[in-house]
Amino acid sequence: MNQSPHMSLANAIADSVTKHDSGSDKSTGANRAARVSIGKVVCVGRNYAAHARELDNEVPSSPLLFMKPASSVVTIRHDIIRPDPVVYGDTHYEAELCIQLSADLSAATAEQAQQAIGGVTLGLDLTLRDLQSQLKDKGQPWERAKCFDGACVLADWVDLQAFGNFSHVQYQLYINNELKQDGDSALMLFPVYELLAEISQAFSLQAGDVIMTGTPSGVGVLQAGDELKLVLGAHEWQSRVQ
């Protein structure tokens, strides 16, 4: 029996962790503990000023938050499936540094947030941009443009120890061997620890939750046949767009 491209969440996460751990770059048992399931994906909009400006959006004075359901999560190890562009319009890519929690956070301090981080990876926040613009013009929520099956593409979780205090984490997205996005956490408007603490003031975070920390400038349209490569330090992942 053929498996659906939008595999179940449990299979997606288990597949990602298992295959990553079988390689030479192994995660620690402590870091693996939180990766069994995802409760919710919390996304941060406009955390890079250049990205806000490229979409002609106001630069926020506090984190702009929205969510994706766990059902939107797929692994980058499978081809990326876009919603039918004839029906839904363009699908945009947004590469982001992603954090997974290994402990609950509620009204936390930045120090407590630091201790709750269980893993790090890269992800793609896929967006139906035409639909999102229509919804924004009507003053309506974005869920239809941000929460479809496959809208959250996650790479393998890796050991966070290599990234220090997350103050200068660099990452890249290449499409067809051309650099499209070049991210650096040093340019975030809201740094990682402070960002997690701020989110926990708005609503509680739980072990297993994923935070997509925002995308740098360079977002654009995915086309059928595009070859994608995400780079996070020594880690690389590749995928193809159907």
Salt bridges, closest charged atoms under 4 A:
ASP15 OD1 - LYS19 NZ 3.46
ASP21 OD2 - ARG32 NE 3.39
ASP25 OD2 - HIS235 ND1 2.71
GLU54 OE2 - HIS51 ND1 2.79
GLU94 OE2 - ARG129 NH2 2.67
GLU94 OE2 - LYS146 NZ 3.64
ASP125 OD1 - LYS68 NZ 2.79
ASP125 OD2 - LYS146 NZ 2.88
ASP156 OD2 - ARG77 NH2 2.46
GLU178 OE2 - LYS180 NZ 3.67
ASP184 OD1 - HIS168 ND1 3.09
ASP209 OD2 - LYS40 NZ 2.57
GLU227 OE2 - ARG240 NE 3.23
